[in-house]
Amino acid sequence: MNYKKILGVLLFITSISPAFADQSLATKNGCTACHASDKKIIGPAFQDIAKKYSGDTSAIDKMAQKIKTGGKGVWGPVPMPAHPQISDADLRNLAAWALKGGPAK
């Protein structure tokens, strides 16, 4: 068995799987009803979120908290509802995914 090849394949799979998992989380939790990758629906586009918080080292924590508690006034008059039912781990995954611009094209 060529363990280097197997390890390489496993590393590749684990590097791409979070993108799919987080898309699934976003869909499951209703994020994609209000947000799209490249255009405003009700809330801002994921790409716009990524641009706004680019370089902010505390953005994941801020965004996870915003998803959990909801918010208003940052992107316009329509408030974002709170999502307290989402686990802290999933909140951080969703925040990190949104801050990368959402779904990969």
Stockholm file with secondary structure:
# STOCKHOLM 1.0

chainA/1-105         MNYKKILGVLLFITSISPAFADQSLATKNGCTACHASDKKIIGPAFQDIAKKYSGDTSAIDKMAQKIKTGGKGVWGPVPMPAHPQISDADLRNLAAWALKGGPAK
#=GR chainA/1-105 SS CCHHHHHHHHHHHHHHHHHHHHHHHHHHTTHHHHBCSSSBSSSCCHHHHHHHTTTCTTHHHHHHHHHHHCBCSSSSSSCBCCCTTSCHHHHHHHHHHHHTTSSCC
#=GC SS_cons         CCHHHHHHHHHHHHHHHHHHHHHHHHHHTTHHHHBCSSSBSSSCCHHHHHHHTTTCTTHHHHHHHHHHHCBCSSSSSSCBCCCTTSCHHHHHHHHHHHHTTSSCC
//
